[in-house]
Amino acid sequence: MGFSIDRFDHVVINCHDPAATADWYARVLGMTVEKFGPAGRTALRFGNQKINLRPLGALDTDPAWTTAATEAAGAQDLCFVTTTSPDEVAAHLTACGVTIEQGPVTKIGALGDMISHYCRDLDGNLIEIAVYPE
């Protein structure tokens, strides 16, 4: 093969309400909200990562959006890694009023065993918050 992939640059989440979604990710997961581009699109930043938020129906108002063949909110399963303890993850989610659907449970991630909690964002995307044991 002529090249290999090094990393993700960003992912795009389709959502009903980018402002409300951005607020949830900032409040619950500590991400930073930013606006970008001439149309003032919304993105979330954490570490060296970025998530762009694409409103449903965006192609109707902005044909410059390039997107997947199927436009759907709530179809993502995302796993985020934190260095805090599983107990602190559970306490924070509870304090934010977020229902923990499962956890703590041991799962196998890209780097081996991890302890995860599962919840859902405003659109129903499955959010996994994982801690790799030291």
C-alpha positions as CSV (number, residue, x, y, z in Angstrom):
1,M,0.0,0.0,0.0
2,G,1.2,3.5,-0.8
3,F,0.3,5.1,2.6
4,S,-1.0,4.3,6.0
5,I,-3.4,6.1,8.3
6,D,-1.9,7.8,11.4
7,R,-4.9,9.0,13.3
8,F,-8.4,10.6,13.2
9,D,-8.4,14.3,12.6
10,H,-12.1,14.9,13.4
11,V,-15.4,13.2,13.4
12,V,-18.8,14.6,12.6
13,I,-21.9,14.0,14.7
14,N,-25.3,14.7,13.2
15,C,-27.6,16.3,15.7
16,H,-31.0,18.0,16.1
17,D,-29.7,21.1,17.9
18,P,-26.0,21.9,17.7
19,A,-26.2,24.5,20.4
20,A,-27.9,22.2,22.9
21,T,-25.6,19.3,21.9
22,A,-22.5,21.5,22.3
23,D,-23.7,22.6,25.7
24,W,-24.2,18.9,26.8
25,Y,-20.7,17.9,25.7
26,A,-19.2,21.0,27.4
27,R,-21.1,20.5,30.6
28,V,-20.9,16.7,30.9
29,L,-17.6,15.9,29.2
30,G,-15.7,19.1,29.7
31,M,-15.2,19.8,26.0
32,T,-14.6,23.3,24.6
33,V,-17.1,24.7,22.2
34,E,-15.9,26.7,19.2
35,K,-17.4,28.3,16.1
36,F,-15.5,27.9,12.8
37,G,-15.8,28.7,9.1
38,P,-17.7,31.5,7.3
39,A,-21.1,29.8,8.2
40,G,-20.3,29.7,11.9
41,R,-20.4,25.9,12.3
42,T,-20.0,24.4,15.7
43,A,-17.2,22.2,16.9
44,L,-16.1,20.5,20.1
45,R,-12.5,20.3,21.1
46,F,-10.7,18.1,23.7
47,G,-7.0,17.3,23.7
48,N,-5.9,17.2,20.1
49,Q,-9.3,16.0,18.9
50,K,-12.2,17.7,17.3
51,I,-15.9,16.8,16.8
52,N,-17.9,18.9,14.3
53,L,-21.6,19.1,14.9
54,R,-23.8,19.0,11.8
55,P,-27.5,19.9,12.2
56,L,-30.0,17.6,10.5
57,G,-31.2,19.2,7.3
58,A,-27.9,21.2,6.8
59,L,-27.7,20.2,3.2
60,D,-31.0,22.0,2.6
61,T,-29.5,25.4,3.7
62,D,-25.8,24.9,3.0
63,P,-24.9,22.7,0.0
64,A,-21.2,23.0,1.0
65,W,-21.7,20.3,3.7
66,T,-20.3,17.0,2.6
67,T,-21.7,14.2,4.6
68,A,-22.4,10.5,4.8
69,A,-25.1,8.8,2.6
70,T,-27.5,8.6,5.5
71,E,-28.3,11.6,7.7
72,A,-29.3,10.4,11.2
73,A,-29.0,11.7,14.7
74,G,-28.4,9.2,17.5
75,A,-26.5,6.6,15.4
76,Q,-23.1,7.0,16.9
77,D,-21.3,4.8,19.5
78,L,-18.4,6.9,20.8
79,C,-15.8,6.0,23.4
80,F,-13.9,8.7,25.3
81,V,-10.9,8.1,27.6
82,T,-10.3,10.0,30.8
83,T,-7.5,9.8,33.4
84,T,-9.9,10.3,36.3
85,S,-11.1,7.3,38.4
86,P,-14.2,5.3,37.5
87,D,-15.8,6.5,40.8
88,E,-15.3,10.1,39.8
89,V,-16.8,9.4,36.4
90,A,-19.9,8.0,38.0
91,A,-20.2,10.8,40.5
92,H,-19.8,13.5,37.8
93,L,-22.4,11.9,35.5
94,T,-24.8,11.6,38.4
95,A,-24.2,15.2,39.5
96,C,-24.9,16.3,35.9
97,G,-28.2,14.5,35.9
98,V,-27.0,12.0,33.3
99,T,-28.4,8.4,33.6
100,I,-25.7,5.8,33.6
101,E,-27.0,2.9,31.5
102,Q,-24.2,0.5,32.3
103,G,-21.1,0.6,34.4
104,P,-18.7,0.4,35.8
105,V,-17.9,-2.6,33.5
106,T,-14.6,-3.9,32.2
107,K,-14.3,-3.7,28.4
108,I,-11.4,-4.1,26.0
109,G,-10.3,-0.9,24.2
110,A,-7.5,-0.1,21.8
111,L,-4.9,-0.3,24.6
112,G,-6.3,-3.3,26.5
113,D,-8.6,-3.6,29.5
114,M,-10.5,-0.5,30.6
115,I,-13.3,0.3,33.0
116,S,-16.3,2.0,31.3
117,H,-19.5,3.8,32.1
118,Y,-22.2,4.2,29.4
119,C,-24.7,7.0,29.0
120,R,-26.5,8.8,26.1
121,D,-26.2,12.3,24.8
122,L,-29.2,14.4,23.9
123,D,-29.7,12.7,20.5
124,G,-29.4,9.2,21.9
125,N,-25.8,8.5,20.8
126,L,-24.2,5.9,23.0
127,I,-21.3,7.6,25.0
128,E,-18.8,5.4,26.7
129,I,-16.4,7.0,29.2
130,A,-13.4,4.8,29.8
131,V,-10.6,4.7,32.3
132,Y,-7.4,2.6,31.6
133,P,-6.1,1.2,34.9
134,E,-2.5,2.2,35.8
